[in-house]
Amino acid sequence: MKLAAPSATQVTYTQLRWVCVCLALALAVHAASLPLWLLATVAAAAAIRLALSARGYAAPSRPIRTLIALASILILFLQLRTFNGVAAGSALLSLVAGLKLLETQSRRDLYVVSLIIYFLCLAALLRSESFWLLAYLLAVSWLTTATLLRFSHSMQPPDWRRSARYAGRISAQALPLALVLWLFFPRFDAPLWRTPSDGRSAETGLSDSMSPGDITQLALSDDIAFRVHFDGPTPPAAERYWRGPVLHDFDGRTWRRTVAFRNAVPGLLAMGPDYHYVLSLEPHQHNWIFALDWPDGWNLGDAYLTSDYMLVRPALLSRPIDVSVSSHTRVQAAEPLSDVMRRRDTRLPAERNPRTSQLALELRRAHPKDLDYVNAVLDLFRRQPFFYTLEPPPLGLNSVDEFLFDTRRGFCGHYASAFATLMRAAGIPARVVTGYHGGTYNRFADYWIVGQSDAHAWDEVWLEGRGWVRFDPTSAVAPGRVEAGLEGSLTASSHLAGRWQRLSWLSDARLRLDALRQLWRERILGFDQRSQNQLLTSIGIPEPDGQKVAMVMGVGLTLVFVWLTWQIRREQRPDPKDPVVRAYDKLCRKLAAAGLARRPYEGAESFAARVAIERPDLGAPVGALCRRYSRLRYGASRRPAAARWFVARVRAFKPRRAARERTNPG
Amino acid sequence: MKIERRRIYILPTRFGLMLVALLVAMLVAGLNYNSNLALAFAFFMVSMVLVAMHHCHRNLLGLTVDVKVEVDAFAGADAIFYFMLRNESAVDRRDIEVRLGTVEAMQSVATGSYEEVMLAVSVANRGVSRWSQFELRTTYPFGWFRAWTYVHSPLTAFVAPSPHGSRPLPAAAAAVGESARSESRGDEDFAGLRSYSPGIPLKHMAWKTLARGGEAAVRVYSDLGTRPEWLEWSSLDGLDTEARLSQLCRWIAECESGHPRPYGLRLPETDIPPGRGAAHRSRCQRALASHGIPAP
């Protein structure tokens, strides 16, 4: 019995410690993006508060707390310049959690901290979409819930195992409900409002410019650029060029894409077969989509084709997206080259690369026909001692001259740049295309993995009567590069050899893992309105739309609630089949018939005590039965033999009616 | 009585409202960033809150509560109500708060078990205090929701006057007078001791008991013990109503203390025939408590 008012809400050391643990676990996933001083501040706040609490002191006084809070929030704002966006928002929340911890006095303060922990978990999921992160954060929220259960108890809290189990039970019961909500809650294609993109992943992959050495760095990367699943036939390796930024402007060293080409797209005549595929793009913080050369259909409403056939969308790809695209790998121009484009794609910087210009003039005199000239240049790469290496010597401002005549060692970017320069110097329109080439087939799940190491640069040359024709000068140097990918051409020469061999030793496991990752991406991360409609169709609802999805959600929620109510009702009454309970009820009925009704508030033993007073003749047998009942029902062990004995004894028990009514005195 | 489903109300607490705001923020963030994982987490939290609401409701649902609806008390002290909470369900019920007026107490009841909750309501004045209902409430499990129910069971506290007064028991006074007349009283008449009250002649004091360190007591004789004592309103001239009631209450206590003897109570509107024991005492005290107070 406890008379103490439940207002004893003072925070204890244990509660504080557990809340600190939960907060630390939630902060751990944000640690990489938080300023170091902020983490230190939060840690110090927690440590100070814990130390004070361990010695039985209250929180620091209000002026000190206010000063610390204002100062740290100001510093954070000066550093970030904004509190908008996920990174800044989580930084602010983390700081507030630490400050709140410092001033924690009552249970209500801990409640606030617990809410912040929940929100930090969610914020982490806005920045990363890995399965393991979700699992980890669900575990953190479960622990937080268990902690909450412990400190929201006004009375003696249950022990850890029990509260963890109870929090787990509530979480488990929440899962079906969450599933229905997740499956059928309406999704929006466009965000409700734009938030600053805060670099949810570092910028990797191609950029809209190319200097010597740029792609070399990509080739060293282990990251995945995108995955492709072909519906139907797969184009041959020599035609799998994934088109990225097309570069037009050259300053002698760097190729740039300086102007957006959002005007009329010159028509193309499709020559070869049509390929259909789904691209699963990793975020790369640019707006282009790596479609197979040359795209002619896609399912992203806001995506469009530039006049140099890049597939782009207005927004940056800061989140993984899936796009269905169809492409022709062989095309022919249907229109002549516009003068603007011709001028742009034959322009060269005047004072740069003089030796190259000289070479071009000489070659052009020998080969007046454009195609002959192109072949002569390719021949040059093939005949001359050009080497293919990931560690090319550094180049200066006249990069093409230095490469063609001095170093003769380079990567795809060097060759593409030199080739385009030679073309332009001869008056032939040419441009550099960057993108990816090839890919690794995942035989475990029928899709291709295109990694950053597949990054490539090639050229397109305008040939009258044919249009833009792709030439890959790198293949003239190391033909194996085009056929087998980077690994094949580098095995002998590079220090990378060991790494790639190790990877190939692992590759089966890696491919399987990647297949799972892709499944996760397709089914979970990529779940959208279309998937909802497909889901509805698959459960037999024709022509699904938003309204039908909402109706299905309503039905689903009702079913889950009925299930939940049933679950809870089931626990409401004791197991009616329990023979001990039934026997006890029978005993009470027999005694009631003998004039000794059990009062509603009487437990078994107090009932027995009253029986012993009112009917001393029944005291011993009823007392024994009731004691046995208590032990069977509330005791730790329940031996079936003891239960049977009890049932048999109750059956045999026959109380006589009282011989005479006892009269009350007075 | 058993708590019915329809009688249970449930609303979020202040903490619960903060949580609801957080859930809305989570949903908006998930939708805005179009992140399926964030949405999954947000929906998980929403569902957990809904399940917790069910559990909070369930914590009261089907609980059986019984209370002795009439209790006795003395003015200036506490009226004490005992609530018997019985949990016949297969799960523990935790943190059940019983509230009567402004007084509350909390109790957990394990599965298949029962617990008693005591509420001490302080009552200042003599009279009959009535409550039309009491309240059971709980914020279990997380303090996000408060479920409560009103149990419409009229509770009554008969607040007897606090026992005061210095007048001796009428019969004692008479007995003392009688013993003064016949000094020679045999030992066989000696019936026992009862506690001393002012006004009894000193020669009846049990000096030996006092000398041994016991309390002040007076010797009583057998005829004193068996003859019913009539505690009469009319015998207390010169006192106001409350003082008369207090004196009567004190007399009742005196008759019941030590070696109890039968006594009857005569009030202007009530006559209670002589008797003794807890039930009789309670009857008499209730008569005092409700003197001059109309029945509801």
Interface residues (C-beta under 8 A of the other chain):
Chain A: M1 K2 L3 A5 P6 V86 R107 R108 Y111 V112 L115 Y118 F119 C121 L122 A123 L125 L126 E129 L133 L134 L137 L138 S141 T145 L148 L149 S152 H153 S154 M155 Q156 P158 Y166 I170 S171 Q173 A174 L175 P176 L177 A178 L181 W182 F185 R187 F188 D189 P191 L192 W193 T195 R319 I524 L525 G526 F527 L564 T565 I568 R570 E571 Q572 R573 P574 D575 P600 Y601 G603 R633 Y634 N664 P665 G666
Chain B: F15 M18 L19 L22 A25 M26 V28 A29 G30 L31 N32 Y33 N34 S35 N36 L37 A38 L39 A40 F41 A42 F43 F44 M45 V46 S47 M48 L50 V51 A52 H54 H55 R58 L61 G62 T64 D66 M84 R86 E88 S89 A90 V91 R94 D95 E97 E104 A105 M106 Q107 S108 A110 T111 G112 S113 Y114 E115 E116 V117 M118 A120 T139 Y140 P141 F142 G143 P262 P273 P274 G275 R276 G277 A279 H280
